Amino acid sequence: MLHSELELRRDKIRALMAARSIDAALICCNVNLLYTCGTVVCGYFYLPLHGPATLFVKRPNNLTGEHIHPIRKPEQLPDLLRDCGLPLPARLMLEGDELSYGEYTRLAACFPDAEVLPCGTSLVRQARAVKTETEIELFRRSGMALTKAYEQIPTVYRPGMTDRQLSVEVERLVRLAGGLGIFRVFGRSMEVFMGSLLAGDNAAAPSPYDFALGGAGLDASLPVSASGSLIRPGQSIMVDMGGNFYGYMGDMSRVYSVGRLPEKAYAAHQTCLEIQDTIVAKARPGAVCGDLYDLAVDIARRNGFADYFMGVGQKAKFVGHGIGLEINESPVLAPRVAQTLEPGMVFALEPKIVLPGIGPLGVENSWAVTATGLEKLTLCGEDIVEL
């Protein structure tokens, strides 16, 4: 990755550090390393407010550069920093929301004279919320690759398939299009493999995970997505795969059907498209996230789908979420969220309806906030595709 791009990202973090009088950040979690260094390593990235950023690496052992140094254990950090001519920090931030208690306390103990702050994760995520032009271009490329995979879905469907069998074929299409396979989520409480495929009433099955729709899954060890049930005529099928092609989690959902669906399904799908179009027309810098969510709920209610909007029984309490190196970043379009949109933010908008006996309807696209509105990043047909 270009050095200038990394410096731009690091300077965004430094500006937030300066506002809190933080002398340095010590970063060692994969996603934040990827953001600040352009790669994942086993080691420690030291970002001082003033002075050169320095990477201390355990593995891989083939990285070289002026500010790259080998390290065996974190207890070496103070001496290595002195050897680099860097002063030890008085106020140091660590990734308190991600590190285990043992890792956090061990790193904090390496700097006994410093005030150690646990705000590293939240501060870096704040910097990551507004994307650079390079990052947005990676979303554009991901959107094109994911569209290529989705457009081939009708070619891999066979009558008599289970939802698991179709999901495997879709996952294969995404991987062949260049998908990395990994689905990165912030926090330890949400897990899924590449994304989800929900057919029929499985879309209404509650899940412990805070995704828009759940699904029973194949086993209690991963209760989300396809359940292994037979796909039947008259059912809708929603494909919602995370488009991770360049490290960035693009997000897109499309609906397919086996045969013609009841007319109510097409009305529900059109309602979701109306919600999308209305929010897109209102979403611009300064728009309040909670207000955009309220617009979606009002349209669903007015069209008679309030009881089925964003789930049945267990409902998702959002209609959009920020995306980036992880699938759940800032901003979030949810009730009472006072955060406003800013140019450079990227989010997925996913109005969805679940009809009992039919299945999931709706749409999801990725959008970048521009100076005047939104740019659509996932350019794929939005009609229900009959298989």
N, C-alpha and C positions, 0 to 999 in steps of 0.2 A: 504494500500500500504506500502511496506517496507520502513522503515525510511531511509535506505541507498540510495534508489532510489530518494526519495524526496530531500535528501541532495545533491545528484549529480545535480539535476535540479536547486536547489537554488544556488549552487556554480557556475553554468554556468551564471546565472543572475548576481551574485556578481562580476564575472570577467569582465563582460561588464560594470557594475557600476563603478568598480575601474578605468577602462580606461577613464571614464568621470568624475572622482572625485565626484561621487555621494555617499552621506553618507547613504541613506536609500531609500527603495521603500515602498509605501503604495498601496496595491493591494486589489481591492474589486469587480472586474468584474468576472463573473462566470467562464469563460474559464481559465483565469489566476489563479484563486483560485484553480480550478481543477488541473492545472499543478503543482502548488507549494505546495498544501496541500493534494492533493489526493481526495478531495471532494468539493462540492459546499456548501457554507454557506452564510448566510446573515450577513456580518460583514466586518472586515478589517484585512488583513494580513500584518504585519509590518516586513520587511526584511532589517535589518541593514547590512551595509558592514562588520562591526565587532560586534559580539555579537549574542545571540540566536534569531532566528526568533520567532515571537509571534503572536498568532491569537486571535483577539478580536471578540467575537461572540454575535450577537443578537439572531439569530435563526439558528439551533435548540438549545434547552436549555439543551441537554443531553450530550454535548461534554465535556470531562474532560481531563486534562493532565497538565504537569508542566508548559507549555508555552501557555496555553489556558485560557482566561479570559473573563467573561461576560462584555458586554457593552450595554448602552442604546442609546447613540448618539455620533457622532464623536467628539464633543467638549470635551469629556472626555479623548481623546487620550493623550494629553500632560501629564496630571497628572498620567494616568495609566502607561505611559512609564517611568516616574520618579519612580513610585512605583516598577516597574520591574528592576530598576537600570540601565536603558538605557538612554543615553544622547539624547537630542533633536537634530535633524539633522540640519546642516547648509545648506545642499543641498539635497532636497527631490524630488523624482520623483513620479508623478501621471499618471494615464492612460488617458492622454489627448485626445487620439483618440477615446475613448469609453464613457467616462463619459459625462453626460449632462453638460451644462454650469453651471446650478445651483449646481449640485453635486461637480463639480470641484472647483468652487469658495468657496463653504462651507468648503471642506476639506482643501483648501489652507489657508483659514482664520484661521484654527485651529493652524497653525504654522506661526505666523506673523513675526517671526525673521528669517525664513528660506527662501532661494532662492528655489522657487518651479518650477520644470521643467515638461513640459507636455509629456516627451518622454517615459513614462512607457510602453505604449502599444507597441510601435515599438521596444523597447529594449527587452521586454519579448518575442515578436514574433521572434526576431532575435535568442534568445536562443532556442526557440521551433523549429526552422527550422532544427536543427540537432538533430535527435532523439537518445535516449538511446537504448540499446539492449532490455530492457524491453518494451519500446514503440513499437519497430519493431516486437517483438513477439506478441503483441496485434494485430498488423496489420495482421500478419500471421493467427491468429485465426479468425479474422474477415473475411479474404479472404475465409477461408474454410466454414464458416457459410453462407456467401453470395452465394458461389458456390452451396451449398446445396439447397438454395431457388431457384436460377436460373434454376437448373436442373429439378425442378418440374413444371416450367412454362407451358410446353406442356400439362400437365395433367389438368390444370385449364382453358385452352382455350375452348370456345364453339362457333361454328358458329353463326353468328348474334350478337356477342358481340359488344359493343361500346368500344372505347379506355378507357373510364372511368371505365367501368365494368371490363375490363382486368386489369387495373391499381389497382383497389381495391383488386383483387385476388392476384396480385403480392405483394402488400403491406402486405397482410395477410400472405403470405408465409414467407416474411422477418421477420415479427413480431414473427411468430411461431418458426423461427430458432433462435430467441433470440435478434432480432433487437430492439433497444431502442426507435425507432420512431422519435426522434428529429434529425433535420438536421441543424447542426450549421454552420453558415456563418459569416465571419468577416464583419462588417459594417452593416449599417441599410438599405442599398439600394437593397438587394437581399433576396428573400423569396421563399421557395418552401416547399412542404410537402413530406418528405422522399426522394424525387427524382423525376424523370420524366419518362413518357412513351409517346413516340411519334410515331404516325402511319401515313403513307402516307404523303400527302402534308402539314399536320399540322407541320411537322418538319421544314418547310420553313417559318412558321409564325414568324415574328419578335417579340421579347420580350424586355421589358426595362431592363431585368436582364442580367448580364454579364456571362451567362453560355455558354457552347459551342454551344448548340442549344436551341431554345426557346420553341415555341408552343404557341397557342392562349390562352390556359387555359379554364376553365369553366365559368369564370366571370371576368369582368374588375378589380375586387378587387384583383385578383391573376392571372395575365396574363402570365402563363407559364404552360407547360406540356399538358396533355390530354384535348381535346376540347369537348368531348362528341360525336364525330362523329363515324359512323359505320365503323368497320374494314372490308375491302373488299378484295376479292381475287386479287392477283397481287400487293398488298401493302407490304412494309416492315414495321417492328415494332421494334423500339429500346427501350430497357429497360435500364435505367440508374439510379439505386438506390444507395443512399449513404449507405454504409455498416457500420452503427454505432452500434456496438455490445458491445464495451467496452469503449465507449467515444471517440474512434478514428474513423475518417471519411474515411474508405476505400472506393474506388471508382472503379466501374466496369460497362461497357456497353456491351451488347450483342444484336445481331440482330436476329429477327424471321420473318417468312413470312407466309402468307396465300396462299398456293399453290406455284407453281414455279414462280420465278420472271423473267423478261426479262434478257437476257445475259449481258446487260450493267450493271445491278446491281451487278452481280458477279464479273465483271471486276473492278468496283468501290470498292467493298469490298476487293478484292485482292490487290488493290492499297494501301488501308489503312493498310493492313497487311504488305505490303512491306515497307511502311513508318515506321511502328512500328519496324520491324526487323532492318532497317537501323539505326534508332536512337538508338536502344538498343545496336547495335554493336559499336556505337561511344560514347555513354554516359558512362563516367567514371570520376573519380575525375579530375578536371581541365577543363573539357569540358565546353565551353561557351554556355549558354542557348540560346542566339540569333542565334548562328550557328546551333544548333540542329533544331530550328524552320525553318531556311532557307532550311535545308535539306528536311524537310517535304513539303514545298511549291514547291521546285524544282521537287520532285518526282510526286506530283499531277499535275504539269504543263506538265511534260514530258509524262505522261500517258493520257493527254487530259481531266483532271478533275479540272483544275484550277478554272473554273467558279463556281464549285459546292463544292469546298473544304471549310470545316468549315462553311457551310451555303450557302444560295442563296440570293442575294440582301444584306441582313444584315449578315455580316460574323463575326465570333469570331476571334479576333486578337491574338490567342494563340493556341498552340497544346498540352500544358501540364501545370500542376499547382501543386504546393506543397499541400500536405494534412497532416492532423494531428487532433488535437482537433477541428479544423474547416476545411471546405472543400477548402478554398482558403488561403493557406499559401505560404511560400517561399520554393523553387524557382518557377519562371514562365518561361516557354519556349515560348517566344514571340519575336517580332522583336526588334533588337537593345538592347536586355537585355545583359549587360556585365557580370552579375553574373555567377560564375562558380559552378559546382557541387562539393559537399563535401561528404565524407563518412558519412553516417548517415542521409542524406536527404532522404525524401520519397516524391514521386510525382506520379500523375496520368498522363499517356500519352494517349491522345484520338484523334487520327486522324479520322475525320469523313467527309463523303460526303453526300450531299442531292441531289437526282435526282427528278426533277419535274415529277409528275405522278406516282412515285414509292415510294419514301420516303427516310429515312435515312439508310446509310450503314456505316460500320466501326467497330471500336473496342476501348475499353478503359480498361486499366489495371493499377494496382498500383505497383510501383517499389521502392525498397530501393537501395540507392547508397552504394556500398561496396568499399573496398580498390582497387578492380581491375575492377569493372564494375557495373552491376545491378543484383539484386535478384528480381524475379517475385513473387508478393505476392498474386495475384488473379489467381488461377490455375483452369481455366474453359475452355471448348472447345470454339473455336473462329469461327467455321463455322456458316453460316446462318442456323438456325434450322427451318425446315418447320413444321408448326402447322397443 
